[in-house]
Amino acid sequence: MVRIQPPAEPPAHSRDLLAELTARRGAPGPMVATMAHSPALLQGYLELSRAIKRVKLPRALSEKISLTVQEWLGCALCLAAHADAARAAGLSESDIALAREGVSTDDRETALLDLAVRVLAEPASITDDDLARVRAHGWGDRAIADVVGLVSLNHLTGAFNLVAGLEPDSP
């Protein structure tokens, strides 16, 4: 059940951001429209989202990370969006199901999915040995940093949608 509706009259800065977004990509979805209550949140989300699109990780792996995080958070709206994006990136239904469990058929990818969950759930517990294990799978510091960015963006969107009560449209 929706608990926060999009504002009838967004603050001026939010109106400007929404107008710019609409001109580039069409009408905003329910999450973005609802975020318009807070110009700071909306601007921060849009800027972080644009920046995270430039991660060095392959798109399919980025979607696996998003699916892993959103499954952990429990955001149905985000899970649906990332499952669609994963399919568009060439992932199979089996790949999507595995990612939702935090694993992959590729041990290298599983190392990053595990790191993503740890970054989300218990970042203070990550040790030098944990990062050494990720590096032993061939990932460098850029990939580790990209995972933190992806987790941060997914945490923001998932938490917002859950608090606002936003859910996918019924089929």
TACOR-V341048 format. One record per residue. N is the residue number from 1. RES is the residue in three letters. PSI is psi as a letter, one per 30 degrees, with the letter a starting at -180 (none if undefined). Layout:
<<N RES PSI> <N RES PSI>>
This chain:
<<1 MET k> <2 VAL k> <3 ARG f> <4 ILE j> <5 GLN l> <6 PRO k> <7 PRO k> <8 ALA e> <9 GLU j> <10 PRO l> <11 PRO l> <12 ALA e> <13 HIS e> <14 SER e> <15 ARG e> <16 ASP e> <17 LEU e> <18 LEU e> <19 ALA e> <20 GLU e> <21 LEU e> <22 THR e> <23 ALA e> <24 ARG e> <25 ARG g> <26 GLY a> <27 ALA k> <28 PRO l> <29 GLY l> <30 PRO e> <31 MET e> <32 VAL e> <33 ALA e> <34 THR e> <35 MET f> <36 ALA f> <37 HIS e> <38 SER j> <39 PRO e> <40 ALA e> <41 LEU e> <42 LEU e> <43 GLN e> <44 GLY e> <45 TYR e> <46 LEU e> <47 GLU e> <48 LEU e> <49 SER e> <50 ARG e> <51 ALA e> <52 ILE f> <53 LYS f> <54 ARG g> <55 VAL l> <56 LYS f> <57 LEU k> <58 PRO k> <59 ARG e> <60 ALA e> <61 LEU e> <62 SER e> <63 GLU e> <64 LYS e> <65 ILE e> <66 SER e> <67 LEU e> <68 THR e> <69 VAL e> <70 GLN e> <71 GLU e> <72 TRP e> <73 LEU e> <74 GLY g> <75 CYS j> <76 ALA e> <77 LEU e> <78 CYS e> <79 LEU e> <80 ALA e> <81 ALA e> <82 HIS f> <83 ALA e> <84 ASP e> <85 ALA e> <86 ALA e> <87 ARG e> <88 ALA f> <89 ALA g> <90 GLY g> <91 LEU k> <92 SER l> <93 GLU e> <94 SER e> <95 ASP e> <96 ILE e> <97 ALA e> <98 LEU e> <99 ALA e> <100 ARG f> <101 GLU f> <102 GLY g> <103 VAL l> <104 SER l> <105 THR f> <106 ASP j> <107 ASP e> <108 ARG e> <109 GLU e> <110 THR e> <111 ALA e> <112 LEU e> <113 LEU e> <114 ASP e> <115 LEU e> <116 ALA e> <117 VAL e> <118 ARG e> <119 VAL e> <120 LEU e> <121 ALA e> <122 GLU i> <123 PRO f> <124 ALA f> <125 SER f> <126 ILE k> <127 THR l> <128 ASP e> <129 ASP e> <130 ASP e> <131 LEU e> <132 ALA e> <133 ARG e> <134 VAL e> <135 ARG e> <136 ALA f> <137 HIS g> <138 GLY g> <139 TRP k> <140 GLY a> <141 ASP e> <142 ARG e> <143 ALA e> <144 ILE e> <145 ALA e> <146 ASP e> <147 VAL e> <148 VAL e> <149 GLY e> <150 LEU e> <151 VAL e> <152 SER e> <153 LEU e> <154 ASN e> <155 HIS e> <156 LEU e> <157 THR e> <158 GLY e> <159 ALA e> <160 PHE e> <161 ASN e> <162 LEU e> <163 VAL e> <164 ALA f> <165 GLY g> <166 LEU k> <167 GLU l> <168 PRO l> <169 ASP k> <170 SER k> <171 PRO none>>
